[in-house]
Amino acid sequence: MQTARVAKVANESSKVKTIELDTRLVCEPGQFLMVWVPGVGERPMSIANNDPLTISVANVGKVSSELHRLKPGSLLSFRGPLGKGFRVQDGWKCILLVGGGYGVAPLYFLAKMATSNNIETLAVVGARTAKDIVYEDKLYLVTAETFVTTDDGSKGAKGNVMVDVGRLLIDKKRKPAAVFACGPERMMLAVARLCLKHEIPCQLSLERYMKCGLGVCGSCDLGGKSVCRDGPVFDALDALAIKEFGEWKRDASGARNRI
Ligand SMILES: Cc1cc2nc3c(=O)[nH]c(=O)nc-3n(C[C@H](O)[C@H](O)[C@H](O)COP(=O)(O)OP(=O)(O)OC[C@H]3O[C@@H](n4cnc5c(N)ncnc54)[C@H](O)[C@@H]3O)c2cc1C
């Protein structure tokens, strides 16, 4: 367990805050931290940047609401980096990142790394409305192009991310060599199926309820794989072979719920 001081807190949207710590971490995009709020609980959070170490948190419940109360100077304890991150192959010229909600945060870290390795990076960011979009400005700085979609059409193309993903996968001039997705599971299922159809390699960052973060307790089991240790980033073909993917999730008690 390490402890660092909060250096900066910024509002990304009405629900999401970005918390920068006064430390850096050697880690890969797609890996996560187990962030601990004493007396409340520990939750996995994707790494949104390694230097300074940064997370982006949606305020949805017990731990995340406490994280939203942190101020510059507050202390935050965490374990990590944990899990397996995104894998980028030598020789890929162009990649496409597809994000929804706070799932865009780890993709920003990936975009930064890919661009610094001279890989052209495109991004599609989806949200319900214009005020729910996160990381748009940051992505403009580190991608060749970023496209926005909103369900209500208040910004960018109207509809979900698939509007732009479908178009970009058949773009003759810069067809992506691989696609990376993080966000709502139904969105990732659609992206994975379309990539399969077009025979484009795809990786997904999956989310399941986690306790130990080390592959020991079994809380995040997904078809015999530990999402925390074998993932959270999975090859889309492996995810599509798991019956529960896109269908079921377990809650804190272990009960299965439809996604
Ligand atoms: C690998 C991994 C990476 C993650 N990265 C991030 C991240 O970068 N940023 C982030 O904000 N969260 C992230 N999460 C989700 C996070 O770990 C927690 O699940 C989330 O913060 C809720 O915890 P809580 O204690 O606030 O809510 P709880 O008190 O546990 O739950 C409160 C209510 O919120 C619902 N809920 C729980 N999780 C979510 C959710 N993710 N979205 C909507 N409703 C939810 C529950 O069903 C419950 O009804 C990640 C999860 C995983 C597995």
Ligand as a Chemical Component Dictionary entry (heavy atoms), coordinates in Angstrom:
data_LIG
# 
_chem_comp.id                   LIG 
_chem_comp.type                 NON-POLYMER 
_chem_comp.pdbx_formal_charge   0 
_chem_comp.three_letter_code    LIG 
# 
loop_
_chem_comp_atom.comp_id 
_chem_comp_atom.atom_id 
_chem_comp_atom.alt_atom_id 
_chem_comp_atom.type_symbol 
_chem_comp_atom.charge 
_chem_comp_atom.model_Cartn_x 
_chem_comp_atom.model_Cartn_y 
_chem_comp_atom.model_Cartn_z 
_chem_comp_atom.pdbx_ordinal 
LIG C1  C1  C 0 -10.890 -2.505 -13.498 1  
LIG C2  C2  C 0 -11.869 -1.460 -13.033 2  
LIG C3  C3  C 0 -11.597 -0.143 -13.277 3  
LIG C4  C4  C 0 -12.489 0.840  -12.839 4  
LIG N1  N1  N 0 -12.180 2.131  -13.089 5  
LIG C5  C5  C 0 -12.992 3.105  -12.671 6  
LIG C6  C6  C 0 -12.679 4.464  -12.925 7  
LIG O1  O1  O 0 -11.645 4.789  -13.561 8  
LIG N2  N2  N 0 -13.531 5.398  -12.469 9  
LIG C7  C7  C 0 -14.685 5.079  -11.780 10 
LIG O2  O2  O 0 -15.423 5.978  -11.393 11 
LIG N3  N3  N 0 -15.004 3.796  -11.524 12 
LIG C8  C8  C 0 -14.183 2.813  -11.938 13 
LIG N4  N4  N 0 -14.517 1.512  -11.674 14 
LIG C9  C9  C 0 -15.712 1.220  -10.882 15 
LIG C10 C10 C 0 -15.386 1.373  -9.384  16 
LIG O3  O3  O 0 -14.447 0.419  -9.002  17 
LIG C11 C11 C 0 -16.617 1.192  -8.468  18 
LIG O4  O4  O 0 -17.380 0.102  -8.879  19 
LIG C12 C12 C 0 -17.491 2.425  -8.452  20 
LIG O5  O5  O 0 -16.739 3.549  -8.082  21 
LIG C13 C13 C 0 -18.632 2.252  -7.426  22 
LIG O6  O6  O 0 -18.137 2.107  -6.135  23 
LIG P1  P1  P 0 -18.908 2.810  -4.915  24 
LIG O7  O7  O 0 -18.375 2.263  -3.639  25 
LIG O8  O8  O 0 -18.882 4.271  -5.093  26 
LIG O9  O9  O 0 -20.391 2.336  -5.163  27 
LIG P2  P2  P 0 -21.218 1.228  -4.334  28 
LIG O10 O10 O 0 -21.611 1.814  -3.039  29 
LIG O11 O11 O 0 -20.399 -0.045 -4.370  30 
LIG O12 O12 O 0 -22.462 1.062  -5.266  31 
LIG C14 C14 C 0 -23.513 2.028  -5.222  32 
LIG C15 C15 C 0 -24.472 1.832  -6.339  33 
LIG O13 O13 O 0 -23.819 2.190  -7.566  34 
LIG C16 C16 C 0 -23.926 1.130  -8.473  35 
LIG N5  N5  N 0 -22.674 1.083  -9.152  36 
LIG C17 C17 C 0 -21.559 0.479  -8.724  37 
LIG N6  N6  N 0 -20.604 0.639  -9.614  38 
LIG C18 C18 C 0 -21.136 1.382  -10.615 39 
LIG C19 C19 C 0 -20.647 1.870  -11.812 40 
LIG N7  N7  N 0 -19.390 1.606  -12.173 41 
LIG N8  N8  N 0 -21.449 2.608  -12.613 42 
LIG C20 C20 C 0 -22.706 2.849  -12.271 43 
LIG N9  N9  N 0 -23.258 2.392  -11.140 44 
LIG C21 C21 C 0 -22.477 1.677  -10.329 45 
LIG C22 C22 C 0 -24.135 -0.128 -7.657  46 
LIG O14 O14 O 0 -24.836 -1.109 -8.412  47 
LIG C23 C23 C 0 -24.946 0.393  -6.494  48 
LIG O15 O15 O 0 -26.313 0.428  -6.821  49 
LIG C24 C24 C 0 -13.661 0.498  -12.133 50 
LIG C25 C25 C 0 -13.943 -0.849 -11.908 51 
LIG C26 C26 C 0 -13.071 -1.817 -12.358 52 
LIG C27 C27 C 0 -13.388 -3.267 -12.110 53 
# 
loop_
_chem_comp_bond.comp_id 
_chem_comp_bond.atom_id_1 
_chem_comp_bond.atom_id_2 
_chem_comp_bond.value_order 
_chem_comp_bond.pdbx_ordinal 
LIG C1  C2  SING 1  
LIG C2  C3  SING 2  
LIG C2  C26 DOUB 3  
LIG C3  C4  DOUB 4  
LIG C4  N1  SING 5  
LIG C4  C24 SING 6  
LIG N1  C5  DOUB 7  
LIG C5  C6  SING 8  
LIG C5  C8  SING 9  
LIG C6  O1  DOUB 10 
LIG C6  N2  SING 11 
LIG N2  C7  SING 12 
LIG C7  O2  DOUB 13 
LIG C7  N3  SING 14 
LIG N3  C8  DOUB 15 
LIG C8  N4  SING 16 
LIG N4  C9  SING 17 
LIG N4  C24 SING 18 
LIG C9  C10 SING 19 
LIG C10 O3  SING 20 
LIG C10 C11 SING 21 
LIG C11 O4  SING 22 
LIG C11 C12 SING 23 
LIG C12 O5  SING 24 
LIG C12 C13 SING 25 
LIG C13 O6  SING 26 
LIG O6  P1  SING 27 
LIG P1  O7  DOUB 28 
LIG P1  O8  SING 29 
LIG P1  O9  SING 30 
LIG O9  P2  SING 31 
LIG P2  O10 DOUB 32 
LIG P2  O11 SING 33 
LIG P2  O12 SING 34 
LIG O12 C14 SING 35 
LIG C14 C15 SING 36 
LIG C15 O13 SING 37 
LIG C15 C23 SING 38 
LIG O13 C16 SING 39 
LIG C16 N5  SING 40 
LIG C16 C22 SING 41 
LIG N5  C17 SING 42 
LIG N5  C21 SING 43 
LIG C17 N6  DOUB 44 
LIG N6  C18 SING 45 
LIG C18 C19 SING 46 
LIG C18 C21 DOUB 47 
LIG C19 N7  SING 48 
LIG C19 N8  DOUB 49 
LIG N8  C20 SING 50 
LIG C20 N9  DOUB 51 
LIG N9  C21 SING 52 
LIG C22 O14 SING 53 
LIG C22 C23 SING 54 
LIG C23 O15 SING 55 
LIG C24 C25 DOUB 56 
LIG C25 C26 SING 57 
LIG C26 C27 SING 58 
# 
